[in-house]
Amino acid sequence: MAAAPVWSVDPRTGKQREQVAVEATAQEVDTAVRAAHDARGALADRTVRAAFLRTAADRLQGAKDQLVEAADAETALGPVRLTGELARTCYQLRAFADIVDEGAFLDVVINHPDDTATPPIPDLRRYKVSLGVVAVYSASNFPFAFSVAGGDTASALGAGCPVVVKAHPDHPALSELVAAVLRRAAAEHGIPEGVIGLVHGFEAGIELIKHPLVSAAGFTGSIRGGRALFDAAAARPVPIPFHGELGSLNPVVITEAAAAERAEAIGTGLAGSMTLGVGQFCVKPGLVLVPSGAAGDGLVKSLTDAVSDTDAGVLLDHRMRDNFIAGVAERAELADVESPVTPGAGGEHTVSAGFLTVAAEKLTSEGAYDLLLEECFGPVTVVARYDDDAQAQAVLSRLPGNLTATVHLSAEEAAGEGRGAEILAELTPLAGRVLVNGWPTGVAVAAAQHHGGPYPATTSTSTSVGGTAIERWMRPVAYQGAPAALLPPELRDENPLGLPRRFNGQLER
C-alpha cells in the first residue's frame, strides 16, 4: 500500500489548503490497532473511563474556537451549525459518562440455585463485558457528532473499548485536532494515548476492518461503501459485528385531511427539513406522498414558495456536488416527472434546492421510476401525488428499510378518527423511528431514541444515537457455579459496586 499525501480541501473553492498527513500503511494500521488493544486495561475501571469521557467533553468545549474554525474550513457547514454540533458531541460524551456511572448497561442478573425448578437452576450470574478494539468509520456530514469524538467513539469508550478511527477524507485536519484533544484528555487520567487511534486513507480502512485484533466496527456512510465493509467483516476468519448506517429515503405520508387542514404549514415545514444542512442529513425526507386534488395543490404551492426562497449552498465536497447534479438530472429526465423548482448547480461551487413531482402510480410497480425510490444526497425531494389510500399503500409496500417514516395527520385523525392508526401500522415495518406531525431532521440524544432501521438503513437492529448505543460494543457472559472469591465484583451477592441488577427475579436499584 503506497503512502499518499492527505490534503485538507476547501469545499467552497475545491482547492487544496494544506497537507495534513499521509495515508496509513498496513504497518501503521497494525501499530494503531495494537496500541489500542494494549490500552484496554486502562479502561477497565468504570470510574476512570467516566471521568475520561467528561474530561474529553470539557477539553473539546475549551478548544471550541479552533475546532469550529477548522471544521468550517473543511466542510463549509458554517460556525452556527458547527458550534451546535460540537455542543451535541460534548453532551453525548457526558451522557455516556452518566450511563457508565449508573451501571445498568452491564445488565447484571443473578440466580441462586433452585432445586425445585424444572429443570433445576444452578448458581448463574450474568453480565456484559467489553468486546475489545472498535473500528470507527467517520461520516462526512457530521464532522463532530459522527466522527472522531462522535457517538460511536463515545459509546465504545463507555463500554470500555479502545477505538481506532478511520478519518473521513472531507475533514482530515479537524480529525487530527480532535484526536489530539481526546488523547490529551486520556493522558490526564493515566490512560495510554493509544486508546484513540487515527488512520487516513481508503486502503487503511480496508486493512482496519480485516485486522484480527479489531472486535467490532461502526460505520456511517453510503450503501456501497458500507456494504463492502460489512461483507469484509463477515468474510474474516473470525467474523465481527458491523454496525453500519448506509442510506435512507425517509418517506413522508400527508393525508388528504391534513393537507386540507394546514397545507401552508406542512409545505413550509417540508421545505425547511429537506433543505436543512443543504439536504445533507441522513434523515432528510426524500419521498413525500401528497394527495391529488386541491388540498395537495395548496401544499405543493407552499413548498414551491418556500424552496424558491432558499439560498444556494455548498455541499461537503465536489464529488458529492457532481453526484447530486447528475442524480437530479437523471431523475428529471424521466417522462412525466416535473420540476416546480429545479434543483441542480447553483453556481460554480454551489447547488440550488428544488423538488420533483410525479404521479404515485408510476412508483407502484418495478421499472425506470425505481430511481425515484433511491436516496439522492443533497437538497432535493420527490413529491408523489396519490389518488387514493390504496395507491399510497402500494408505493409504501415497495420501499426498503429506512431510518425514519413520517405521517402528517389532521387533528381528528390524530385523535383516533380515520386511518391514523392504520397508517402508523403500515409505516412501522419500514423504519426505526416513526414520526407523527413532525419532521425527521433532528435526532435527539435521549434514552428512548432509536437511530437505525431495517436494511439498508442499517446493518443491525441497534441504534447509533442514544444510551442503548453502548450495547453494540458488549457481549453477555454467564458464570455457573463459580466460587464467590473468584467472581468479578459486579456479580457478587453483596453488590460492592452498588449496581442496578436483577437478583433472584427481583429488580434492585
Order of alpha helices (4+ residues) and beta strands (2+ residues): beta-beta-alpha-alpha-alpha-alpha-beta-beta-beta-alpha-beta-alpha-beta-alpha-beta-alpha-beta-beta-alpha-beta-alpha-alpha-beta-beta-beta-beta-beta-alpha-beta-alpha-alpha-beta-beta-beta-beta
